[in-house]
Amino acid sequence: MGPDLLKLLLTPTLIIAATLLQRRWATLFGGRLVGLPLTAASSLTLLTIREGEKFAVQTAIATLGGQLAIAAFCLGYARTALNHRWPIALPIAVCCYAIAALTLSRHNFSLPALEFLVPTGLAATLAAWPALTPREVVSIPWELPARITVATVMTTLVLTAATMLGSRTIGLVASFPLFASLSAAYGHNAAGGPVAVISLRSVVVGAFTSSVFFLTIASTLPLLGALGAFPLAVTATVFAHIAVNLFTYGLKPRDSCIGRMNEWQLASSA
């Protein structure tokens, strides 16, 4: 299979497979499988093939730090959305992401430092999250085709600009939550700011899972090579995804360890 054909097929295949698994075994896998870092996994796989393992490791480290920029985006949108409409909330959130990404790009954080900073930053973001009463989460019509299109476009842009921008910058660019921003703006416009706030909280929770993938790749790729590191990273990420969802949501809505804005509770209480 040629690189161009692999680029076109890998990301949609992962998203479709995750969606089918979610519909069949959602409880077993713990929540939304589409919350896994599917776009990042395909992008890093293709970058490893095209640019080499060293470039992929540096990109993984940068993308790990990029989870803090995602948290800044989500918190910026959440705080703004409670009092303003999406044309104001979205630009403010983008500015928050840009400031965080610029700060990260100017400091060459080591992998051990990011192991501490990323989970701490994500936990602090959840601690600062606005508390809301339960309400229904609004889904985008044709969510699966939209998700596939956005992910494929993002993967193509990452691969096209990788050499020009360098591993650190492309890792931060690739971290931008494009689909989440579109979904939040749609929900905000359709049903109000609180719906967007609830939607983006799940993105922050998902960043814990994504961090495991990037950390595993950055730690093991130089030692195990692509054939060893990527299967290990996928396995670790799936287990982390299950653990995070069980801790956050519990086996049943009432079992949640984090009582605020539980997506399963919201869906069941509507």
Summary of the structure (lengths in Angstrom):
residues: 270
radius of gyration: 17.6
end to end distance: 46.7
largest distance: 50.7
contacts: 927
relative contact order: 0.17
helix: 82%
strand: 0%
